[in-house]
Amino acid sequence: MTAVDKIIRPVATGPFEEGTTGSPLEAPIIDALRNVYDPEIPVNIFDLGLVYVVDIREGGEVYVGMTLTAPGCPVAGEIPVWVRDAILPVEGVNSVEVEILWDPPWTPDNMSEAAKLDLGMF
């Protein structure tokens, strides 16, 4: 891959905000992400605020940049596969790349209001 071929990804600044890609694939991809759960916390990864980047390219190429609640997460190697497997069946998606990002680090502030309610954090 040359410098010309390098794919520029959006910068991860915190939890992904719905409605920011402009792609019709965004909603079904987010629905798919909401079906992937952290095995230690009974909340899906999207509402936990683990998903930082959803980049949808022409031709159905999808990139997901996400973090984990802790670097020592026992399923760190499995969650990217779960995410890929959840998104691939979405009609119009042809490939999925999932990358674990550590910056910015995850904090409970990343969680959606619904997730905080589910966990009794109010």
C-alpha positions in Angstrom: 0.0 0.0 0.0 1.4 3.4 -1.0 0.7 6.7 0.7 -1.8 7.4 -2.0 -3.7 4.2 -1.2 -3.8 4.8 2.6 -7.4 5.0 3.8 -8.0 8.0 6.1 -10.3 7.1 9.0 -12.3 9.5 11.1 -10.5 10.3 14.4 -11.9 8.6 17.5 -12.9 11.3 20.0 -15.4 9.4 22.1 -18.6 7.4 21.6 -20.0 7.4 18.0 -23.0 9.7 17.5 -25.9 8.3 15.6 -26.8 10.1 12.4 -23.3 11.3 11.5 -22.4 9.1 8.5 -25.1 10.1 6.1 -25.3 6.5 4.9 -28.5 4.5 4.7 -26.5 1.6 6.1 -25.9 3.4 9.4 -29.1 2.5 11.1 -29.1 -1.2 10.4 -25.4 -1.3 11.3 -26.1 0.3 14.7 -29.0 -2.1 15.2 -26.6 -4.9 14.6 -24.1 -3.4 17.1 -26.8 -3.3 19.7 -27.1 -7.1 19.5 -23.5 -7.5 20.6 -23.1 -7.6 24.4 -20.2 -7.2 26.8 -20.2 -10.6 28.5 -19.4 -9.0 31.9 -21.9 -6.2 31.8 -25.6 -6.8 30.7 -25.5 -3.9 28.2 -24.8 -3.9 24.5 -21.5 -2.5 23.2 -23.1 0.5 21.4 -25.0 1.8 24.5 -21.9 1.1 26.7 -20.1 3.7 24.5 -17.5 1.3 23.3 -18.0 2.1 19.6 -16.0 5.2 18.6 -16.0 5.1 14.8 -18.4 3.8 12.2 -17.0 4.5 8.7 -19.1 3.4 5.8 -17.5 3.5 2.3 -18.9 3.1 -1.1 -19.4 -0.6 -2.0 -20.4 -1.5 1.5 -17.0 -1.4 3.1 -17.4 -0.8 6.9 -14.8 0.1 9.4 -15.6 0.0 13.2 -13.1 1.6 15.6 -14.0 0.6 19.2 -12.6 0.3 22.6 -13.0 -2.0 25.6 -13.9 -1.3 29.2 -10.4 -2.3 30.2 -7.2 -3.4 28.5 -7.2 -6.7 30.3 -10.7 -7.6 29.0 -10.8 -11.4 28.8 -12.7 -11.4 25.5 -10.6 -8.7 23.8 -9.7 -11.1 20.9 -13.3 -12.3 20.5 -15.3 -9.1 20.5 -14.0 -7.8 17.2 -15.1 -11.1 15.6 -18.5 -10.8 17.2 -18.8 -7.2 15.9 -17.8 -8.3 12.4 -20.2 -11.3 12.4 -23.1 -9.1 13.6 -22.5 -6.5 10.8 -21.7 -8.7 7.8 -25.3 -10.0 7.4 -26.6 -6.4 7.0 -27.9 -6.0 3.5 -25.5 -3.8 1.5 -22.5 -4.6 3.7 -19.7 -6.4 1.8 -16.8 -6.2 4.2 -16.1 -5.3 7.8 -12.9 -4.3 9.5 -12.9 -3.9 13.3 -10.0 -2.3 15.2 -9.6 -2.0 18.9 -8.6 1.6 19.9 -7.3 2.7 23.3 -7.5 6.4 22.8 -9.5 7.9 24.3 -9.9 5.5 27.1 -13.3 4.3 28.0 -15.1 5.7 31.1 -18.6 5.2 32.4 -19.4 8.6 31.1 -19.4 7.1 27.6 -22.6 5.1 28.4 -25.9 6.2 27.0 -28.6 7.3 29.4 -30.5 4.0 28.8 -27.4 2.0 29.7 -26.9 4.0 32.9 -30.6 3.5 33.8 -30.3 -0.3 33.1 -27.3 -0.5 35.5 -28.9 1.6 38.2 -26.4 4.5 37.9 -29.0 7.2 38.5 
